[in-house]
Amino acid sequence: MSYLGEEIKKLGFGLMRLPKNDDGVIDVEQVKKMVDLFLSKGFTYFDTAWAYSGSEDAIRQALVERYPREKIQLATKNAAWINCKTREDAIAQFETSLKQTGAGYSDFYLLHNLGLHRTKFFEDFDMWNFVAEKKREGLIKHYGFSFHSTPEELDEILNKHPDAEFVQLQINYADWENPAIQSRGCYEVARRHGKPLVIMEPIKGGLLANPPEKVAEVFRNADEKKSFASWAIRFAASLDGIITVLSGMSNLEQMENNVSYMENFKPLDEAEKKVVAEARKVLSSIPIIPCTTCNYCAKVCPQNIGISGSFTAINMYTLYKDLNAAKHSENWLVKMHGKNPAGDCIKCGKCETVCPQHIQIRKELVNVHKTFVG
């Protein structure tokens, strides 16, 4: 199906987790092989960002300099909330992306990671009018934004900026009903506004490629031949109004697996939808801290501790046993949101008096600190 006048297959190549050599530099030669396979199967959408270190340079070498520009769709992003003190600083990111990608223009240009305190930067720097101007100049074909926050804030942004042509959201079967992410709620808001979507994190940063054993059993019992990642990506791609689903592939093997079931994509049938629903049910039955991110605790905490963010991160560790991913989540949800870590708790107990879920917050924060700091 065509969206915004573009014919795009349902799998996009996310360029945030590209393979690296032993020296930490992106392995451009392996990226070239991945690009070649991706394009040979009819896929054309590539997603990078100014903030993805080395990614724009790598995709210039692996893609833009090797293939006709009109045969591909390239998306990149502007993160005006990162080290930008003036509008000129934010605009400089756009100019840098044009230079680093060498693409001449962006097929899809995103105001990156709107939500909470980040949204204000794009308003203060008048970036909405800037991208509209660049579209008129032909340097952008379509502009929209990526988003990590609540359905209510998404609705507010789309009411204020109905000119946004598309929205990029985090959607996967694990987060579909997750109160900390609210994937379903955000999806429904975007569709109510008539916006097509690009989906990010369909495999939840790779975690759903290796789900908890009880969840893995559900999928194996349904079909031993299908990879766990395929269930996750096909769930996202089966939703209505989807431009493409981004997979942040890190090696040729992952690319081979993804294109094998997405080349001739078929939406989940009713039986497969029931399998995914059962997997979600099993996942939700695994004991974790029952935090709903209502943040009543945050309103009374004298130490400004990121309580709900800490609990979201430790729950991730409980479910997927990936300490690095959990620490990354804790850093993002706590430090990057201006909150203090669990170790700063003074055990005053005010949080517990207002928690609707009656969580033993002080005890759980001790566990968070021990797990992430030691």
C-alpha positions as CSV (number, residue, x, y, z in Angstrom):
1,M,0.0,0.0,0.0
2,S,1.2,3.5,-0.8
3,Y,1.4,6.2,1.9
4,L,2.3,9.8,1.2
5,G,2.7,8.9,-2.4
6,E,5.6,6.6,-1.6
7,E,5.7,2.8,-2.4
8,I,7.6,1.3,0.6
9,K,7.8,-2.3,1.7
10,K,7.0,-3.1,5.3
11,L,10.5,-3.5,6.5
12,G,12.9,-0.6,7.0
13,F,16.6,-0.7,7.9
14,G,17.2,1.1,11.2
15,L,20.8,2.4,11.2
16,M,21.2,3.0,15.0
17,R,22.9,-0.4,15.8
18,L,25.2,-0.9,12.8
19,P,28.0,-3.5,13.2
20,K,31.4,-2.3,14.4
21,N,35.0,-3.4,14.1
22,D,37.1,-4.2,17.1
23,D,38.2,-0.6,17.3
24,G,34.6,0.5,17.8
25,V,34.3,2.1,14.3
26,I,31.3,1.1,12.1
27,D,32.2,-1.8,9.8
28,V,31.3,-0.2,6.5
29,E,32.2,-3.3,4.5
30,Q,29.7,-5.4,6.4
31,V,27.1,-2.6,6.1
32,K,27.6,-2.7,2.3
33,K,26.7,-6.4,2.2
34,M,23.6,-5.7,4.4
35,V,22.6,-2.9,2.1
36,D,23.1,-5.0,-1.0
37,L,20.9,-7.8,0.4
38,F,18.2,-5.4,1.6
39,L,17.9,-3.7,-1.8
40,S,18.1,-6.9,-3.7
41,K,14.9,-8.1,-1.9
42,G,13.0,-4.9,-2.9
43,F,13.3,-2.9,0.3
44,T,14.2,0.7,0.1
45,Y,13.7,2.6,3.4
46,F,16.7,3.5,5.5
47,D,16.5,5.3,8.9
48,T,19.4,7.2,10.4
49,A,19.9,10.3,12.5
50,W,22.3,13.1,13.3
51,A,22.5,11.7,16.8
52,Y,23.5,8.2,15.7
53,S,27.3,8.5,15.9
54,G,28.9,7.6,12.6
55,S,25.7,6.3,11.0
56,E,25.1,9.1,8.5
57,D,28.7,8.8,7.2
58,A,28.5,5.0,7.0
59,I,25.2,5.0,5.0
60,R,26.7,7.6,2.6
61,Q,29.5,5.2,1.9
62,A,27.5,2.0,1.9
63,L,24.4,3.3,0.1
64,V,24.2,6.8,-1.3
65,E,27.5,6.6,-3.1
66,R,26.7,3.2,-4.6
67,Y,23.1,3.4,-5.7
68,P,20.8,5.7,-7.7
69,R,19.4,8.3,-5.3
70,E,15.8,7.9,-6.7
71,K,15.8,4.2,-5.9
72,I,15.9,4.7,-2.1
73,Q,14.1,6.5,0.7
74,L,16.4,8.0,3.4
75,A,15.1,9.3,6.7
76,T,17.2,11.3,9.2
77,K,16.4,13.3,12.3
78,N,16.9,16.6,14.1
79,A,17.5,16.4,17.9
80,A,17.1,20.1,18.8
81,W,17.3,19.2,22.5
82,I,20.8,17.9,22.3
83,N,23.4,20.6,23.0
84,C,21.4,23.3,21.2
85,K,21.3,26.8,22.8
86,T,20.0,28.7,19.7
87,R,17.9,28.1,16.6
88,E,21.1,28.3,14.6
89,D,22.5,25.3,16.6
90,A,19.4,23.3,15.7
91,I,19.5,24.3,12.0
92,A,23.2,23.3,11.9
93,Q,22.1,19.7,12.6
94,F,20.1,19.7,9.4
95,E,23.0,21.1,7.4
96,T,25.4,18.5,9.0
97,S,23.0,15.7,8.0
98,L,22.9,16.8,4.4
99,K,26.7,16.8,4.3
100,Q,27.2,13.5,6.2
101,T,24.6,11.6,4.2
102,G,25.5,13.2,0.9
103,A,21.9,12.5,-0.1
104,G,21.0,16.0,-1.4
105,Y,17.7,15.8,0.4
106,S,15.8,13.8,3.0
107,D,12.8,11.7,1.9
108,F,11.6,11.7,5.5
109,Y,12.8,14.2,8.0
110,L,11.9,13.9,11.6
111,L,11.9,16.2,14.6
112,H,13.5,13.6,16.9
113,N,12.1,12.2,20.1
114,L,9.4,14.7,21.1
115,G,7.9,14.3,24.5
116,L,8.2,15.9,28.0
117,H,10.9,18.6,28.2
118,R,12.2,17.8,24.7
119,T,9.1,19.1,22.9
120,K,9.7,22.7,24.0
121,F,13.0,23.0,22.1
122,F,11.4,22.5,18.7
123,E,8.8,25.1,19.6
124,D,11.3,27.7,21.0
125,F,13.6,27.3,17.9
126,D,10.6,27.4,15.5
127,M,11.7,24.2,13.9
128,W,8.2,23.4,12.6
129,N,8.3,26.4,10.3
130,F,11.9,25.5,9.4
131,V,11.1,22.0,8.1
132,A,8.1,23.3,6.3
133,E,10.4,25.9,4.6
134,K,12.9,23.1,3.6
135,K,10.0,21.1,2.2
136,R,9.1,24.0,-0.1
137,E,12.7,24.2,-1.1
138,G,12.8,20.5,-2.0
139,L,15.3,19.6,0.6
140,I,12.7,17.6,2.5
141,K,10.0,15.5,0.8
142,H,8.0,14.6,4.0
143,Y,8.4,15.7,7.6
144,G,7.0,14.3,10.8
145,F,8.3,13.4,14.2
146,S,9.3,10.6,16.5
147,F,7.8,10.4,19.9
148,H,8.3,8.8,23.4
149,S,5.6,10.0,25.8
150,T,1.9,9.8,26.6
151,P,-1.1,9.6,24.3
152,E,-2.3,12.8,25.8
153,E,0.8,14.7,24.9
154,L,0.8,13.2,21.4
155,D,-2.8,14.4,20.9
156,E,-1.7,17.9,22.0
157,I,1.2,18.0,19.5
158,L,-0.9,16.7,16.6
159,N,-3.6,19.3,17.4
160,K,-1.0,22.0,17.4
161,H,0.8,20.7,14.3
162,P,-1.7,19.1,12.0
163,D,0.8,19.6,9.2
164,A,3.0,16.7,10.5
165,E,2.7,14.1,7.7
166,F,3.6,11.1,9.7
167,V,4.5,9.9,13.2
168,Q,7.2,7.4,14.4
169,L,6.2,5.4,17.5
170,Q,7.6,2.7,19.6
171,I,5.3,-0.3,19.1
172,N,5.8,-3.9,19.9
173,Y,3.6,-6.7,21.4
174,A,5.3,-6.4,24.8
175,D,4.6,-2.7,25.1
176,W,1.2,-2.7,23.5
177,E,-0.6,-2.5,26.9
178,N,2.4,-1.5,28.9
179,P,1.5,1.5,31.1
180,A,5.0,2.8,31.0
181,I,5.0,3.0,27.2
182,Q,1.3,3.1,26.2
183,S,2.0,1.9,22.7
184,R,-1.6,1.1,21.9
185,G,-2.9,4.4,23.2
186,C,-0.3,6.4,21.2
187,Y,-1.1,4.3,18.1
188,E,-4.8,5.0,18.4
189,V,-4.2,8.8,18.8
190,A,-2.1,8.9,15.7
191,R,-4.6,7.0,13.7
192,R,-7.5,9.2,15.0
193,H,-5.6,12.1,13.5
194,G,-5.2,10.2,10.3
195,K,-1.4,10.0,10.4
196,P,0.4,7.0,8.9
197,L,3.1,5.6,11.1
198,V,6.7,4.4,11.0
199,I,7.3,1.9,13.8
200,M,10.5,1.8,15.8
201,E,11.6,-0.8,18.4
202,P,9.3,-3.6,17.1
203,I,11.7,-6.1,18.8
204,K,12.2,-3.8,21.8
205,G,15.9,-3.2,21.1
206,G,16.5,-6.8,20.4
207,L,15.0,-8.1,23.6
208,L,12.0,-9.9,21.9
209,A,14.4,-11.8,19.7
210,N,15.2,-13.7,22.9
211,P,12.1,-13.5,25.1
212,P,11.6,-15.1,28.5
213,E,11.5,-18.9,28.3
214,K,7.7,-19.1,29.1
215,V,7.0,-16.7,26.2
216,A,9.4,-18.6,23.9
217,E,7.5,-21.8,24.6
218,V,4.3,-20.2,23.3
219,F,5.9,-19.3,20.0
220,R,7.7,-22.6,19.7
221,N,4.5,-24.6,20.3
222,A,2.8,-22.6,17.6
223,D,5.6,-22.9,15.0
224,E,9.1,-24.1,15.7
225,K,10.4,-22.7,12.4
226,K,9.5,-19.1,12.9
227,S,12.0,-16.9,14.7
228,F,11.0,-15.0,17.8
229,A,11.9,-11.8,16.0
230,S,9.6,-12.6,13.1
231,W,6.6,-12.8,15.4
232,A,7.4,-9.3,16.8
233,I,8.0,-7.6,13.5
234,R,5.0,-9.1,11.8
235,F,2.8,-8.1,14.8
236,A,3.8,-4.5,14.2
237,A,3.6,-4.6,10.4
238,S,0.1,-6.1,10.6
239,L,-1.4,-3.0,12.1
240,D,-3.3,-0.6,9.9
241,G,-1.7,2.6,8.6
242,I,1.9,1.5,8.8
243,I,4.4,3.0,6.3
244,T,7.2,0.6,7.4
245,V,8.6,-1.2,10.5
246,L,12.2,-0.4,11.4
247,S,14.5,-3.1,12.4
248,G,17.9,-2.0,13.8
249,M,19.9,-4.8,12.3
250,S,23.4,-5.3,13.5
251,N,24.8,-8.0,11.3
252,L,24.2,-9.9,8.0
253,E,22.6,-12.8,9.8
254,Q,19.9,-10.6,11.3
255,M,19.3,-9.0,7.9
256,E,19.0,-12.5,6.2
257,N,16.4,-13.5,8.8
258,N,14.3,-10.4,8.6
259,V,14.1,-10.2,4.8
260,S,13.3,-14.0,4.6
261,Y,9.8,-13.4,6.1
262,M,9.2,-9.8,5.1
263,E,10.1,-10.1,1.4
264,N,6.6,-11.4,0.7
265,F,5.0,-10.0,3.8
266,K,1.7,-11.5,5.0
267,P,-0.2,-9.9,7.9
268,L,-0.8,-12.1,10.9
269,D,-3.9,-14.3,10.4
270,E,-6.4,-14.8,13.2
271,A,-4.7,-17.9,14.6
272,E,-1.3,-16.1,14.7
273,K,-2.9,-13.1,16.4
274,K,-4.1,-15.4,19.2
275,V,-0.6,-16.8,19.6
276,V,0.8,-13.2,20.0
277,A,-2.0,-12.4,22.5
278,E,-1.2,-15.5,24.5
279,A,2.5,-14.6,24.5
280,R,1.6,-11.1,25.8
281,K,-0.6,-12.7,28.5
282,V,2.2,-15.0,29.6
283,L,4.7,-12.1,29.6
284,S,2.4,-10.0,31.8
285,S,2.0,-12.9,34.2
286,I,5.7,-12.9,35.1
287,P,6.1,-11.3,38.5
288,I,7.4,-7.7,38.3
289,I,7.0,-4.5,40.3
290,P,3.3,-3.6,39.6
291,C,4.1,0.1,38.8
292,T,1.6,1.8,36.5
293,T,3.8,5.0,36.2
294,C,1.0,7.2,37.7
295,N,3.9,9.1,39.3
296,Y,2.0,10.1,42.4
297,C,5.2,9.1,44.3
298,A,7.3,11.5,42.2
299,K,5.1,14.4,43.4
300,V,5.9,13.9,47.0
301,C,9.5,12.6,46.8
302,P,11.9,15.2,48.4
303,Q,14.9,13.7,46.6
304,N,13.4,13.9,43.1
305,I,14.1,10.2,42.5
306,G,13.1,8.7,39.2
307,I,11.0,6.0,40.9
308,S,8.8,4.9,38.0
309,G,11.8,5.0,35.6
310,S,13.8,2.9,38.0
311,F,11.0,0.4,38.3
312,T,10.6,0.2,34.5
313,A,14.3,-0.5,34.1
314,I,14.5,-3.2,36.8
315,N,11.3,-4.8,35.4
316,M,13.1,-5.0,32.0
317,Y,16.0,-6.8,33.7
318,T,13.7,-9.2,35.5
319,L,12.0,-10.1,32.2
320,Y,14.8,-10.3,29.8
321,K,18.0,-10.7,31.9
322,D,19.9,-8.1,29.8
323,L,21.7,-6.0,32.3
324,N,23.2,-3.6,29.8
325,A,19.8,-2.9,28.2
326,A,18.3,-2.4,31.6
327,K,21.0,0.0,32.7
328,H,20.6,1.9,29.4
329,S,16.8,2.2,30.1
330,E,17.5,3.4,33.7
331,N,19.9,6.0,32.4
332,W,17.4,7.3,29.9
333,L,14.3,7.2,32.1
334,V,16.0,8.6,35.2
335,K,19.1,10.7,34.5
336,M,18.1,11.9,31.0
337,H,14.7,12.9,32.4
338,G,16.3,15.1,35.1
339,K,15.6,12.7,38.0
340,N,18.0,11.3,40.6
341,P,19.0,7.6,41.0
342,A,17.5,5.1,43.4
343,G,20.6,5.3,45.6
344,D,19.6,8.8,46.7
345,C,16.6,7.5,48.6
346,I,16.5,8.7,52.2
347,K,13.8,6.2,53.1
348,C,11.3,8.8,54.3
349,G,8.4,6.7,53.1
350,K,6.3,9.6,51.7
351,C,6.1,7.8,48.4
352,E,4.5,4.7,49.9
353,T,1.7,6.7,51.5
354,V,0.4,7.8,48.1
355,C,1.1,4.7,46.0
356,P,-2.2,3.3,44.7
357,Q,-0.5,-0.1,44.1
358,H,0.8,-0.3,47.7
359,I,4.4,-1.0,46.4
360,Q,7.1,-1.3,49.0
361,I,9.0,1.5,47.2
362,R,11.8,1.9,49.6
363,K,12.6,-1.8,49.5
364,E,12.4,-1.9,45.8
365,L,14.7,1.1,45.3
366,V,17.4,-0.7,47.4
367,N,17.2,-3.6,45.0
368,V,17.4,-1.3,42.0
369,H,20.5,0.4,43.4
370,K,22.2,-3.0,44.2
371,T,21.4,-4.4,40.8
372,F,22.6,-1.4,38.7
373,V,25.4,0.0,41.0
374,G,26.3,-2.9,43.2
